[in-house]
C-alpha cells in the first residue's frame, strides 16, 4: 500500500536529451519524466566558468571609468560537472532525483496541472511547451552518439 503512494509522487526520468554548446564546455539538458513533465538545466564544466570570467573581464575592461573585474552571473540553473559525458549527466540527474532536489535545480518547461490557468498564463505555458517539443524533436543531438 505504501509503495503505491511513494510511486505516485516519485519523479522518474524517462528520456534525457543533450544539446552541446559550440564551445564544448556546456550543454543544455532536457529531461522528460515518465509523467510527461519536461525540465531543463544547463550542465557546464569548470572551463565554462573560466570562459565566463574571461568574457566579463573583456567587457568590463572596455567600459571607460570602470575597473575590469572577473565574475560570472548564472541566471539559469547551472549544474557543474567534471566532464560532459552522457553517463556523468545521467548519473548526476539520478542523484539529484534520489536526493529530492531535482525540481529545485531544473526549470520545468511544461505546464503544471496544479497551477491556476488564466488565458494569459495558459498561452505562455502552451508556447513554452511547443518550443520544448520542437527542441526535443528537431534540435537536440545526443552526446556520445
C-alpha positions as CSV (number, residue, x, y, z in Angstrom):
1,X,0.0,0.0,0.0
2,X,2.7,2.5,0.9
3,X,4.7,1.6,-2.2
4,X,1.8,2.8,-4.4
5,X,1.7,6.1,-2.6
6,X,5.5,6.5,-3.0
7,X,5.4,5.6,-6.7
8,X,2.7,8.2,-7.4
9,X,4.8,11.0,-6.0
10,X,8.3,9.9,-7.2
11,X,9.6,11.6,-10.3
12,X,11.3,9.2,-12.7
13,X,13.3,10.4,-15.8
14,X,12.3,8.7,-19.0
15,X,14.4,10.4,-21.5
16,X,17.5,12.7,-21.2
17,X,18.5,14.8,-24.2
18,X,21.6,17.0,-24.5
19,X,22.5,19.8,-26.9
20,X,26.2,20.7,-26.6
21,X,27.2,24.3,-26.9
22,X,29.6,25.2,-29.7
23,X,32.5,25.9,-27.3
24,X,32.2,22.3,-25.9
25,X,32.2,23.3,-22.2
26,X,28.5,23.3,-21.6
27,X,25.3,21.7,-22.9
28,X,21.6,22.3,-22.5
29,X,19.9,19.2,-20.9
30,X,16.2,18.4,-21.3
31,X,14.7,15.7,-19.1
32,X,11.3,14.2,-19.9
33,X,9.8,12.4,-16.9
34,X,7.5,9.3,-17.0
35,X,4.5,11.6,-16.3
36,X,5.3,13.7,-19.4
37,X,6.7,16.7,-17.5
38,X,9.7,18.3,-19.2
39,X,12.6,20.0,-17.3
40,X,15.7,21.8,-18.4
41,X,19.0,22.9,-17.0
42,X,22.5,23.8,-18.2
43,X,25.3,21.4,-17.5
44,X,28.7,23.0,-17.6
45,X,32.3,22.3,-16.8
46,X,34.8,24.4,-14.8
47,X,36.3,25.7,-18.1
48,X,32.8,27.2,-18.9
49,X,33.1,29.2,-15.7
50,X,36.6,30.3,-16.6
51,X,35.4,31.4,-20.0
52,X,32.6,33.4,-18.4
53,X,35.1,35.1,-16.1
54,X,37.3,36.0,-19.1
55,X,34.3,37.4,-21.0
56,X,33.3,39.6,-18.2
57,X,36.9,40.8,-17.8
58,X,36.9,41.8,-21.5
59,X,33.6,43.6,-21.2
60,X,34.4,45.4,-18.0
61,X,37.8,46.3,-19.4
62,X,36.2,48.0,-22.4
63,X,33.9,50.3,-20.3
64,X,35.6,53.6,-19.5
65,X,35.8,54.7,-15.9
66,X,35.1,51.2,-14.5
67,X,37.6,48.7,-13.1
68,X,37.9,45.5,-15.1
69,X,36.8,42.5,-13.0
70,X,36.2,38.8,-13.4
71,X,32.8,37.5,-12.4
72,X,30.1,35.1,-13.6
73,X,26.4,35.7,-13.2
74,X,24.5,32.4,-13.6
75,X,20.9,33.4,-14.3
76,X,19.6,30.0,-15.3
77,X,20.1,26.7,-13.4
78,X,23.6,25.5,-13.9
79,X,25.0,22.2,-12.8
80,X,28.7,22.0,-12.8
81,X,30.2,18.6,-13.7
82,X,33.8,17.4,-14.3
83,X,33.1,16.3,-17.9
84,X,30.2,16.5,-20.3
85,X,29.6,12.8,-20.8
86,X,26.2,11.1,-21.1
87,X,27.0,8.7,-18.2
88,X,28.0,11.6,-15.9
89,X,25.0,13.7,-16.8
90,X,22.6,10.7,-16.3
91,X,24.2,9.7,-13.0
92,X,24.0,13.3,-11.8
93,X,20.3,13.5,-12.6
94,X,19.7,10.2,-10.9
95,X,21.5,11.5,-7.8
96,X,19.5,14.8,-7.8
97,X,16.2,12.8,-8.1
98,X,17.3,10.5,-5.2
99,X,18.3,13.5,-3.1
100,X,14.9,15.1,-3.8
101,X,16.5,18.3,-5.1
102,X,15.9,17.8,-8.9
103,X,12.9,20.0,-9.1
104,X,14.6,22.8,-7.3
105,X,17.6,22.8,-9.7
106,X,15.9,22.2,-13.0
107,X,13.4,24.5,-14.7
108,X,10.1,22.9,-15.5
109,X,9.0,23.8,-19.1
110,X,5.7,22.1,-19.2
111,X,2.5,23.3,-17.7
112,X,1.8,22.4,-14.1
113,X,-1.7,21.0,-13.8
114,X,-2.0,22.3,-10.3
115,X,-1.2,25.9,-11.4
116,X,-4.1,28.2,-11.9
117,X,-4.6,28.8,-15.6
118,X,-5.6,32.2,-16.8
119,X,-5.8,32.8,-20.5
120,X,-2.5,34.7,-20.5
121,X,-0.6,32.1,-18.5
122,X,-2.1,29.3,-20.5
123,X,-0.9,30.9,-23.7
124,X,2.6,31.4,-22.2
125,X,2.7,27.8,-21.0
126,X,1.4,26.5,-24.3
127,X,4.1,28.4,-26.2
128,X,6.8,27.1,-23.8
129,X,5.6,23.6,-24.3
130,X,5.6,24.0,-28.1
131,X,9.2,25.3,-28.0
132,X,10.3,22.5,-25.8
133,X,8.6,19.9,-28.0
134,X,10.3,21.4,-31.1
135,X,13.7,21.4,-29.4
136,X,13.3,17.8,-28.3
137,X,12.1,16.6,-31.7
138,X,14.2,18.7,-34.1
139,X,17.2,20.4,-32.5
140,X,18.8,18.2,-29.8
141,X,21.6,15.8,-30.5
142,X,22.7,13.1,-28.1
143,X,26.1,13.3,-26.6
144,X,28.4,10.3,-27.2
145,X,26.3,9.4,-30.2
